[in-house]
Amino acid sequence: MKNTFGQSISLTVFGESHGAGVGVVLDGLCSGLDVNDASIKTALSRRAPSTSTDTARRERDAYQILSGVFNGKTTGTPICIFIPNENTDSKAYEYGIARPSHADYAAFCKYGGYEDYRGGGHFSGRVMAGIVAVGAILKDALKGLGVTIGTHILECANVRDNEFNDIQNEVLSLDCEKFPVLNEDKGKQMIAKIEDAKANLDSVGGITQTAIVGLPAGGWGAYVRQRGRHAFARYVRNRRSQRYRVRQRLRTRQNARFFRKRRFRHRGRKSQDFNQQQRRHKRRHHQTDGESTRHHKRYARAFQFGNQAYAVNRTKAKHG
């Protein structure tokens, strides 16, 4: 049920679409990085709905940095950004049939019917506001290292945009686009398709393409086995090993109880057998109770350490 992602730098997402607000907590970021208020506002304005293809909901996105920033610099402690929700209309939502192209059914399966369904709850696009705000801080930090990132809509409603060609310049040009495409004519066709689907109470899907420029080879990033399928494999393996350890623990306890019972059950018989063997040995060697020979000492001492030692020492005693 966790909503924390990342290892060296972890991002926790919280809030719901119609709750008090949404936000993020970014932990593990180093101190001394610039936090530019203008960059955050620009990023939030690009995310905010403003065209006919967007939702009708309008929010001011008056974000608040609650911790982790002092005098325009990161302090090294967790950065918490909170964005309050102001324009909510929960009456328009009823708990019932899952909506297509939404996470309603997935949320029901994950939270067992206790999820906040209003406006999509925790799975609403509204939750992205906090991620965009903290992403602006990280994007500026990467620019200081010579790394730039750009994303465009590669395909939407079966309309395909041009792929990256002059990556370095195209990535920079995408920062100024409200509808991020490389071919304006393709972008207009996509908008027309989206509006047509909206008029028919339908929805369309799409594909985005991201390019990163200036990233040093082999210097950053996760190991290849940190991808989703490998993480899932580690989870399954850990669950299996946990079950195996539990079974081993139960077997150990059962074996301990079993051998404890056997030990107590045979303790009297063992001492009785020892006395019988001792008397038999004395009769064989014509010994009295007060006599003690070298063979008898070795025999009695060996029997105390188990049958194997007893057999070896008895053979030596007979031939010695």
N, C-alpha and C positions, 0 to 999 in steps of 0.2 A: 504493500500500500504506500510505499515511499514515493515522494515527489522530489527527490534529490538526485542530481545527475553530476557525474564527473568525479575524479579522484584527486589529482593535484589541486585543481580549482573546482569547487563544487557549487552548483546552482540549485537552490531550493525555490520552487514556485508555490505560491499560496493564493487563496482567495477564490471567489466565485463571481459569476457574471452579475448576479443581483444581490450579492452580499454587501458588506460595508465597503469593500474595496478589493483590489488585487495588488500583488507585489511579488518581489523576489528577495532572496538573501544570497549574496555572492560571498563565498568564503575561500580563503587561500590566496587572494590577490596580494601582491607585494605592496609596500608602502611607497609614497612619493609620486604616484602617477597623477597626471592632471585630470581633473573632473570639470569639463566644460559645460556650463549650463545651456549655452546656445546649441551645442551639438545634441544634447538630450532633447531639447524642445523641437529641433529640426527633425530628428528621428521620429518622435511621437507624432508630429504633424503629418509626416508622410504615411504613418500607419493609420491615422484617424480617418474614418469614413468621410468622404467629401463628394463623391461622384454618384451617378445613377446606378453604377454596378455595385455599390457598397450598401451596407445596412442603413436603415433610416435613423438608427440611434446615433446621437451626437453627444460626446463627452468632452469636457475641457482638458482632461488629463493633467490636472494640477498635482504633479508628483511631489512627494516629500522624501528627502533622504534622511532617514532616521538615525543612521549610524554608519561608521566607517569612512567618513569624509570630514576633513577639518581644514579650513582656509583654502579650499579648492584643491586639496591633495588627498589621496587615499592614505589612511592611517595604518593599513595592514590588518585591521580587525574586520569582521564580517560587514559587508555593505548591505544595508537593508533599504529598499526603495518601496514606498507605499503610494498607491494611486487610488483615491477614493472614487466610488461609483456615485454618480449624481442623477443620471437620467435613466431610471429603471421603471418598467411597467410590468410587474409580475402577474397582473390579472390576465394578460394575453397568453399565459402558459398554463396548461392543465396536464396532470400526470396521466398518461394513457398510451396510445400507440406510438412507438418509436418513430421519429421523423427520418426520412431517407437522407443520406449524405450527412448525417450527424452522428455523434457519439452516444446517443441516448441508450441504445441497447448495450453497448460496451460498458457504459457507466453502471447500468443496472446489473450486469454480470459481475462487475468488479466490486461494487459496494452493496450488492444484495438488496436494492430497493431503498437504501437510506441516503442516496445521493441527492444533492440539491439540483433539481431538474430545471429550475427557472433560467431561461435564457441559455441553456446548455451547461449551467453550473461551472464546475471546474474545467470543463472541456470547451468552454466558449472561446471565441477569438478575442474576447475582452482580456483574457488572462495574458495574451501576448504583449500587452502594453508594458508590463513590468520587464519582460524579457527584452523588448526593444530598448527600453531606457538603459538597462545595464549593458546591453550590447553596444550602445553608443560610446560608453566609457571604454569598453574593450577595443572597439574599432579605432578610437583615437590612439590608444596605447600601441596597437599594431602599426598604425601609420608612422608612429615615432620610430619604429624598427624597420620601416620601408616595406611593410606588407599591406596590400590593399585587397579588398574583397568586394565582389559585385555579383548580383543575382538578377536574372531576367526570367520572364515567363517564356519557356521554350515552346510549350504547346498548351492550348486551351480550346475546348469544344471542337477538337479535330482541326484547328487552325494552328499551323506550326510557324514559329518565328525563326529567324536566321540563327545559326549557331555562332559561337564566338569565333572570330577570325583575328582581328587586331586586339588581342585580349587586353593589353595594358591600357590603351585609350578607351576601349569600350567599357571597361570596368569603371573608369572615372566618369564617363558620361552617364552611366546608370544612376549615379547619386542625384542627378538633377531631374530624373523622370518620375512623374507621379504614377504612371502606368508603365512599369519597367519592361520595355521590349526594345529590341535592336532595330526592328523594321516598323516604322510608324503605320504603314498600310496594314500590316498584319495585326498591329495593335487595334486599329479601328474595327477590323473584322471580328476580332475577339470580343470587343465591347458590344458589338451588335449581337453576337451570339449569346452573350450573357444576358443582355436586356431582353432578348426574345425568350430565353428560358425563364427569366423572372416573370414575364408577362403570362406565361403558361404555368406558373407555380411549379416550376421544375428547377433543376440545378445542373451544372456542368462541372467536369473535373479538368485538371491540368497537370503540367509537369514544369518544374523550374530547373534552371541550370545555374550553377555557381562556379565562379572562377576565383582563384587566389593567386595573386601576383607578388613575387618577392620572397616567397617562403624558401628558406634554405633547405637543401636536400638532406634528408636524414636528421635534421636538427631538432625538429619538433614533432608533435603528434603522438598518437597512441600506437603501441605495437599492434601488428595486424591481428593478433589474437584477442584484442580488446573489442572487436566488433560484436554486433548484436548476437549472431549465432554462436559465437564463442562464449559470450557471457551466459547465454541460455544453457550451453553445454556444461559450463562450470556450475551453474545452479543445479542442474540435474545430477551431476556427479557428486556435488556436496550433499544433496538430499539422500542419494544412495549411500554415501559413506556414513551419514548420520544414522540411517536405518541399520547399516551394518554394525556400527558401534553399539547401538542399542541392543541388537540381537546378541552381540558378543558379551555385553554386560549381563544380559539375562542368562545366557548360557553359563557364564562364570559363576553367577549366584546359584543357579540350579546345581552345577557341579559341586560347588562348595557345600551346599546343603546335603547332597547325595553322599559325598565322601565323609562328611562329618557324621552322618548317620551310620555309615559303614564302620567308621573308626570306633564309635561308641559301641556298636553292636558286636564287634569282634574283639574288643579289648579284653574281655574276660576269657574268651577262647584262646587268645594269643598267650596270655600268662599261663593258662592251663596247659597249653601245648608245650610251653617252655619247661614247666615243671615235670611234665611227663618225659620229655627228651632228656632232661637232666638226670632223672632217676634211672632212665634206661642206660645212660652213659655210665653212671656209677656202677650199675650191676654188671655191665660189660667189662669194666676194668677192676671189679672187686673193690670198690671204694666204699668207705663209710662216710657218714655225714661230716665227720671232722677232717677227712682227708681232702687235699687239693693238689692235684698234679698239674704239670705244665700243659698237658693235653686238655684237661678239664677247664683250666683258666682260659685257654685260647678258644675253646669251644663255646663257653658261656659268653665270653666277650664278643665273639663273632656273631652269635645269634642276636645280640642286641642291635646290630647294625643291619639286619635284614637277611633274607634268605641267600642272596648272592654271596655276600661276604662270608656267611656261615658255611656255604658249600665249599668255597675256595679254601678257607682255613681248616675245615675238617679234613679235606684231602691232604693238606700239608701235614696235619697232625698225625694222620695214620701212617704216612711214609716217613715221618721224622722220628 
